[in-house]
């Protein structure tokens, strides 16, 4: 991820994680055009569910994949 995008994402990540619920985050990033279907396996459940932090790590991976694809 380029430095400017990485810096912006660091700020956005913290604000998004604190401001939105798990499912709202998935919806938000999907509406932004990210291929959120790649994270469909991440589900929030009462026990043994995915945390928001894990979801955000998955979004990090999506950004990195898109950035790598754009460079090629």
Secondary structure, DSSP 8 states (H G I E B T S, - for coil): --HHHHHHHHHHHHHHHHHS-HHHHHHHHHHTT--GGGGTT----TTT---HHHHHHHHHHHHHHHHHHHH-
